Amino acid sequence: MPDGHVDLDAEHIGDLDEYEGALAGLSRREFLTYCTGVAATLGLSPAFGVKIANAAVAAPRPTVIWLSGQACTGCTESLLRTHHPSLETLILDTISLDYNETLMTGSGHQAENWKQQAMKDNWGKYLMVTDGSIPTKDGGVYCKVAGKTYKDAVLECAKGAAAVISMGSCSSWGGWPSTGVNPTGAVGLNEIIKDKPVVSVPGCPPNPYNFLSLVLHFVAFGKLPELDDKMRPKFAYGRLIHENCERRPHFDAGRFAMEFGDYGHRQGYCLYKLGCKGPETYANCPSVGFNDVGQGTWPVGTGHPCFGCTEKGVGFTKSIHELASLKSVAPPNTYPAVAVDKGEGMSAGAAAVVAGIVGAAVGAGAVISSRLGKQDAKTESSSTAAE
């Protein structure tokens, strides 16, 4: 069959008989033609028309309503670039993404009416996802959708949600809109929704697979995965970036880039002294690559320090070159300089430091041995007297 050609009478199409006459009198063939047009509208291959048709007659999938506030759309853009599962697989086979202002084809009253209907039909069962912070100053007028403040829209949608998810740092804790003077009074979703838990998937943008894994866990098991004290899934935010970073061996060996473009930077040395926030940031960036184009697709992999976007009080708050607050081991300070010419070996200063440490250790060992010897003699004397 030629590429792009769709057999409208394919036998693997689901049971469409129930749709006879349901869509303005469309026949089975006309309905499949319509679904193929929907696929083309979404920018998908016409072959996905078959999949859309099957999805239309499949058992109901969990409804997801995605609201966007003060954000750059990066979280949705990141989601578009997933491949396992791909976005079309996610929304056609796994969930029903009933409302997303960026992705949906409808607009205006049509889109808002559909959101209200989806909420009504799935009350108490749908997933609510938000990206972007929520402005609270001046009644929240700095972000409005369909004549309603974003704050009011969020509160309305959260009432009937089975689970509430903050996608991205802006929705999780305010992100960049809340930085500095914060003229709009931007806050995270958890400061608005108080009557139910809000699960956070922070990042700027977060890795889409952290979000997909969270949603698929909920779909498969009917509950959320284990969360940390900041309501982040532990499978994604349970370890420091520093622990799994590909540059960690250089940190342990005392090899640091001191300036962008210097010898150490070109050799892939640790970026701690350039302000990398990996030692105080919890995320799985080194372990799960972005956009399926290799493991180097994250800031540190491209030679730029991590700026701690998943951590409130670090990302968008600390200076980009400010040293991180170490949460585990400190960098060694007893190594010789990393730029020593070949053949020179250890400097006199470094040798003196190491010698001092060794000497102190030997001296301490001698003192301990002496004390142990005296203690043994004392014990033996006491035993003889007792006899």
N, C-alpha and C positions, 0 to 999 in steps of 0.2 A: 504494500500500500504506500503511495507516495507520502513523503513527509508533509505534515500539516493537514492531510486529508482525514476526514472523520466519517466513518461508516455510520450513518444515522440509524441503521437497522441492526446495530451490533447486538448480538444475543446476550451479552453480559450486562446489558442495562437492567437496572432494578425494575420492580413491578410498578409501572406507571399508570396502570389502569385506573387507580383511584384519582388520578389527575385529569382524566377525560372530562372535559367541560368545566373543570374547576378554575382554570385561568382564562377567563373570557372566552370559553369555548375552544381552547387549544386542543388539538389532537396530540397523540403520543409523539408523532414525528415533529409536529410544530413545537411541542414543549422542549424536545431535545435540541431543535434548532435555536430556540430561545436561550437555552442554557449555554450553547456554544457561543452565542453572542455575548452573554454575560462574561464568559471566560476571556473573550477578546477585549471586552471593556476593562477588565482587571489587568490586562497586559499579559495574560497567560496564553499558552498554546491552545489552539482550538480543540485539541484532544482532551483538554480538561473539561470540556462541556459534558462529556460522559460522566466524569467524576462529580460535577456539580449536580447533574440529574440524579445520580445515585444518592448523593448526600441529601437531596431534597426529600427523598422517600425513605431515608434511613430512620432508625429510632432516634428520638430527641437526644441531642448532645448538650452538655452543660453550657448555658448561656453566659457569655462574657460581655460586660458593658464597660467600655474603656473611655474615661473622661480625661481631657487635657486642660491644664491650667497654664500657669506661667512657666513655659518651657520652650525649648528650641526644636522640638520634634525629634531630637536625637534618639530618644528611647524607642520610638516607633520605627525610625530609620534602621536602627540596629536590629529590631525584630524582623524587618524585611529581608535581612541578609542571612537568615538561618537556612541550613540545608539538611539537618537530621534531627527532628523533622523540618521540612521546609514550611514556609508560612501557609502555602495552599493546602498542604497535608494537615497542618494543625487546624485550620479553620474549616476544612471540609470533612475531615475524618474524626477529629478529637473534640473540638469545641465548636460552639456557634458564636462567632464574633458578631454580635447583633448591632453594636454601636461603636464606632471609632471615627471621629471627625476627619481624620486624615485619610483613612482607607475606604470609607463607605462611598458608594456612588450617589446616593441620595443627598439632598441638601434642604435647607430651609425647613418649612413646616413638615414636609414629608419625613425628614430625618428625625425631627423632634417627636413627631407622632409615633414613629416606629420605636424610638427609645421608650416612650411611655408605655406602649403596648407590650414590648418585651419585658419591661419591669413588672407589669401587671400579670402577665401570663406565667412568669417564673418567680413570683414573689417568694422570698425565703430560700431560693435555690441558686440564684445566679451569682457569678463572681464579679466583683467590682474591682476594676484596675484604674489607677490614676497615674498620670505623669505630670510633672510641673507643680510648683508650689502654689499655695493658696493665699492671695492677698486679703488682709483683714482690716487694713486702715481705711478710714472713710467709708465704712460699710461694705468694703470689698469691691468698690466700683472699678478697680483697675483691671479686672478680668471678668467679662460678661459673655455669656453665650445665650442666644435666643432671648435677649432681654432680661436674663436672669443672672445674678452674680454667680461666679463659679463656686463660691462658698455655699450658697443655697442649693446649687445643683448637686454638690457633693453630699450634703446632709440628706437631701431627698433620696438619692440613689442608695446611700449606705443603709437606710432603714430596712430595705428588703433584701440586702445582700447576705449570702451564706458565708462569704469570706471577703475581706477587703485587702487589697494588695497595693502597696506604693511602689511604683516602677521608677527607678532613678533617684539620684540624690536630692533633687528639688522636691519631689513628692515625699521622700523619706524624712528629710529634716530641714528643708528650706533651700538647700543648694545655693547656687550663685545669686538668685534674686534676694536672698536674705543676708548677703554679705555686706559688711560695713554699715552704712547708715540705714539701710533697708527702708527706702522711702515708701514702699507699698505695704509694709507690715507683713511680708511674706513669711509663711510658716509651713511646716510639714503637715501631712494629713493626720498624723497621730495627735496633733494639737487641736484638731477640729472634731475628729471622731473619738468620742470618749466611752461610748456604751458597748463597744466590741473591739476585739484585738485588730490591729493593723499590721500586717506582715510587710516588712521592708525588703526591697531588692535594690540597694543603693549602688551608685556608680554613675559616671558621666561620660558615655552612657554605660549602664551595666551590661555585662555579657548576656546576650539574649538567652543563652542556654540555662542560665540560672533561673530566669523567669519561666522558661518552658518546663524545666524540671519541676519547679514548684507547682505549676498548673497541672502537669501530668500526674504528679503524686496525688494531688487533690482529686483528680478525675478517677484514678485507679483505686485509691484507698478510702476516698470520702473524708479525708482529714488532711490537715497540714503537716509537713515534716517537722522534725525537732528544730526549735528556734533558740537563738542565744538571748542574752539579756536585753539586746536592742531590737528584738523581734525580727532578726535576720535568720534565714535558713542556715543551719550549721554546716550543711554539706558544702556550702559556697563561701561562708564567712567564718568558718571555725578555726582557721589558721592565719598567722601573719604572712603577708606577702614575702617577707624576708626569709621565712623558713624554706620556701620552695623556689626562690629566685635563682635563675641560672648564673647570676653573678655572685652568689653567696660564697663560693670557694675563694674568690678574690678578697672578699671582706674578711674571712677567717685568716687569710694569709697576709693581710695588711696591705693589699694592693688597691689603691684608689685613684680614680681620675680626679685631678685637681682643677682642671679647666676644660671647657668644651674644646675638643679638637686636639688636646695634648696627647702625648704618647700613651698614657694610661687609658684615655678615652677611646683612642683608636684600637687599642688592644682588648677592649671589652672589660676593663677593670670595674670594680664596684663604684657606684655613683653616690654613695652615702655622703661624701664630702661636697657633692654638688647639690645637696638638698633632698635626696631621695627619701620619701616618707614610708618606704616599704617596711622598715622596722617598727612602725607604729600603726600600720594599716592592715585590717583584716579583709582578705579577699582571695579568690582563687585565680587571679589573672595569670600567674606563671604556669598554671596547670591546665587551664582550658583556653585554647586560642580563640581569638576573635575572628569572625567572618570566614572561617574555614580556609584561610590562606596561609597557614603556618603558625608556629608557636612564637615567632618574633613579632607578631602584630599586637603589641601592647607597649606603653611608653618606654619601659626599661629595655625591652627588646629592640627598640629603635634608637637607643642611646640617650633617652631623656629620663630624668628622675621621675619616679612616681610622685604625684602631688597629693595623694591621700583622698581621692574623691569619694570613697565610701565611708569616710569617718567625719562625723560632725566635730567641728573645732579644729580640724586639720585641713581638709580640702577647702579651697576658697577662703581660708582664714589665715593659715600660716603663709609666710613668704615662700616663694618657690625655691629659694636657695637657703632657707632656714634649716638647720640640722634637725633631724628627727629625734624625738624622745625615744630612746631605746627601751623596748619592752622585754628583751631577752638578753643576749650576751653583748658585751661592749667590744668594740674593735680592738685588736691587739695593739699595744704601743711599744713593744720591745723588739720589733723587727727592724732591720736596717732599711735605709731609704730604698724605694722601689726603682729609682732611676740610676742606681749605681752602675758604672761602666763595667763591662765584662772583665773578669780577672781581678777586680779590686777586693771583692769579698766584703766582710763585715767591717764597718767603721769602728774606730777606736771607742767612740762614745757608746755605740750599741754593744760592743764587746764588754765594756765596763759595766753596763747595766745588767747584761746577762750574767757576768761574773759575780756581780753583787748579789743577784737573786740566788745563784747556785751556792755562793758562800753562806748566805743567810740560811739556806735550806740545810747545808752541812752543819752549820753551827747549831741550828735548832735541833737537828738529829742528835748531835753530841750531848746537848743539855738533856734531852729526853732520855737518852741511853744512860746518862749519869744518874738521873733521878730514879729510873727504873732499877738500876743496880743497887742504889741505896735502899730502895723499898724492898728489894729481894733480901738484902742483908738483914734489914730490920725484921722482916717476917721470919727468917731463919732463926734469928736470935730469940724471938718470942717463942718459937716452937721448942727450942732447946730448954728454955727456962721452964716451960710447962711440963716437960718430961721430968 
